[in-house]
């Protein structure tokens, strides 16, 4: 914690102040997290003379989300390898709670690093030699992780660069927090608008661009429970769509139509379910609306 406990003053060079001003402007300029993160990555690569970078959002459980990583210079192949295997060996995991900014050398000694598979099978094949990690917080809750990389043959990130990143971290956190809140409010309003347009005797399910369920009304929960094996589970919240509905959604996404209707048969019931799937864009975000209606 040595570096973290030191008092950090204003950067001493005018170039640092100019860089900080650019970061501050992002708070006012971008309201979408994807656009913000892409712009941040572009700026930080230049400011820190880095060769590659990742910008993760963080799940409620405090883990980096791989659903939509904003990255530069890192192939998707390595994101997949990291998510499936190497994340549990990542030495920066133990630095998330201890540091706002930390370098590779702070979380593991170089001799220990090069002994392990994490370096030899993961970092070295990517030519990664040095890494600087910036953890972004909102009210002490981790909301984002930025990783900057330098390739073999480049110098490691220096203590002055760490101090510069630490000074910028609150501004980066504020920019990310603002964009997250804006998108959340916009999505909430989209949900309200989408529901208001439908008839009350129909069930409504809303999904985001990743096909995650973000809203299910009472009628939809009742109809969804009829797809389940346990008939007693009426009204139970389902974390994912039943297979029949999931197949309908996959079929819908393979088409260019904005609205498609399907008729499904319920298990061990004579009654059918009419399924209408709509594709909408609200607040620049993709929204899938599934409308369920029980047949007579």
N, C-alpha and C positions, 0 to 999 in steps of 0.2 A: 504493500500500500504506500510505499515511499513516495512515488510520484504523485499519487492521488491526494495525499495530505498536504502537499506543498501549496502555498498561496500562488495563484496564477494571476499575473498582471496583464495589462494590455500588451498585445504584440508590439515590438519595438520598431518594426519597419513599416513604411507606408504601404508596401506591397501587401503585407498582412492585413492592414486596415481596409485596403481596397477589396481584398478577397472576402473579408467579413461583411462588407457592405453588399457584395453580390449575393451572399448567402441570405442576408436579412431581407433583401428584395423578394426572395422566393416566397416569403410568407404572404405577401400581397398579390403576387403574380399568379400562382397556381392553386387551383382548388380541387384538382384530381390527383390522387396519390400516385398513380402511374406516371403522369406527366411530371409531377414534382420530383419523383425519385430518378427519373431519366435525366432531368436537368441537374439534379444534385450530383449524380454520377459523372456527368460531363465536366462539371466545374471542379470536382475533387480530383479527378484524374489529372487535370492540368495544374491545379494548385499544389499537389503533392508529387507530381511527376511519377505517378503510378502507371503500371502497365495494364492492369485489369482491376475490376471491382464488382462486387455484388451488393445489392440493397434489398434486404429481406424485411417484410412485415412480420410481426410476431403474433402467434396465436394467443388465446386467453390462457393457455397452459404455459406460456413463456417460451415456446419453441419457434424457431424460424419457419415460416410458411413457404412451401415450395410451389404453391398453386400458380403464382405469377411473380417470379423473381425478376427484378430489373437488374440486368447484368451487362458488362462490357468486357470482352476479352476472355470470357470463360465459356466453354462449350457446354451445351445442355447435357451431353454425355456425363460430364463430371458432376453436374447437379444431381443427376440420377444416382450416380455412384455414392455421392455424399449422403443423400437422403436414405438410401437403402442400407448402407453399411458404415461409412466412415464418420458419420455424425457422432457416434458414440465414442470415437477416439479423438475428437476435435479438442485440442488443449485449451481453446478459447472458452469452452463451456464453463470452466471453473473461474473464468475471469469476468463473466457477465455481471455477477452481483458485487464484485470487488472493485471493478474499474469502470469509469466512463469511457476512457480511451486506454488501450493497451497494445503493446507490440508483441510479436511472437516470442521475443526473448524474455518478456516479463512473465509469461505463463509456463514456459518450459525452457530449459537450457538447450543450447544448440547440440551439444554432444548427446544428450538424451533424445532429442528430436530425431536425429539422423539414424538412431538405432532402430526405430520402430517402423512398422508398416505404413503408418499414416504419412510419414515423409517419403519413404521409398516407393510406395505403391500409389500414392495419391498426389502429394505435392510435387515431388521431383518430376514425374511424367508430364506435369503441366508447366515445368520450368519455374515454379514458384520458389523464391528464395526468402522473401521477407513479407510480413503481413502486418497491417495496422487495423485494429478493430475499433469502431466507434459505436457505443451502445446508446440508443436514444430512449429517454424515459419521459413519461407523463405522470406526475404525482407518484413518483417512485415505481411506477409500473413500466416494464420494458415494452416498447411499442415498435421498435425498429432496430435493425443491426446493419451497419455498413462495414464491409470488409474491403480494404485496399491492398493490392498485391504488387510486388516488384519481382521481376524475373531474375533468374541466375545471371550474374555479371553486373547487376546494379547494386548500389549501396543499400544497407538496411535503413529503415526509417529512424531518423535521429531524434534525440530528446527535444530539440527545439520544434521539430515537426509534430511530435506528440503533444507538446504544450499548445501549439497552434490548433490542432484538432480538438483538444480539450476545451479551448476557449470557444471554438465554433459549435461545439456539441449542443448547448442550450438553444441556439438559434435554429439548428437543424431539427431539434426535437420540437420546437414550437411550430415550425413550418409543417412538419409531418402531422403533428397533433391537429392543427387547424384544418388540413386537408381531410383527415379522417373524420372529424366532426362534421365538416361540410357535407361529405358524401353520405354519412350516416343520416343526417337530417333530410337530405334530398331523397334518400331511399325510403325513409319513413313516410314522407309526403307522397312518394310514388305509390307506396302500398295503400295508403288511404284513398288516393285517387282511383287506383285500379279496382279496389273493392267496391267503391261507391257506384261504379258503373254496372255492376252485376245484380241479377235478381236474387232475392233473399232465399229462395228454395234451392239454390245451387251451392255447391261447395267450391271454395276457392283455395288453390295452392299457388304460391308464388316462389319462384326459384331464381337465383342470381345467375350470372354468366358462367359460373362453374358448376351449375346444376345442384347447388346446395339449397335445401329448403329454407326459406327465410320467413315464411308465414303460412299457416294453415288455419282456416277458420273452423268453427265447431261443426258445421255441416260436413265439411271435407273430412274431418277426423272420423266422424261417424261412418261415412262411406268408405274411407280407407280401411277401417277396421274390418269391413266385410270381405276384404281381400285376404285377410289374415286367417291362419289356421284356427286360432282360438276365437270362437264366436263371442266369448265373454269380454273380449278386449275392446269393446265399443268405446270410442273416444280417446283411446290411448295415442299419445304423440308418437309418430314414427320418424326416426332420424333420416330415413331414405324412402324412396318410392317403391311400392310393390313391383315385382318383376314385370307384370303386364303394362303398368303405367310407364315404367322405365323404358320398355321396348317401344312404346308409343312415342316417347320423347326422343329416343334415338332416331326413329323413323322421321319424326318431324324435323329434326336438325339436319337430316340428310337432304331435305327438300328446300326449295326456294320460296315456298308459300309462307305467308305470315299467319295464316289460320288454317288448321286442319282438324277435322272431326273424326272420332273413332267410336265404335260401339264394342263394348267389352261385356263378357258374361261373367257373373260372379260365381264363385265356387259353391256347388251344391244348392244353388238358388236359381229359380226361374227368371228372376228379375235381372235386367241388363243395366249397364251404366253407360250413359253417354259421356264421352270425353272430348272436350274441345281444348286445343292447345293454341295459344297465341304468342307471337313474338313481338315484344314492344321495346322501345328505347326511351328511358326516362332519366333525366339528369345525366345524359351521355352514358348511361349504363344499360347493358342488356338485361331484360327482365322477361322470364318465361311465366306465363299465366296458364294454369291448368284449371279448367272449369268442369266440375263433376255434377251430373244430374241423374238421379235414379229413374229408371223407366217405370211405366205404369204396371 
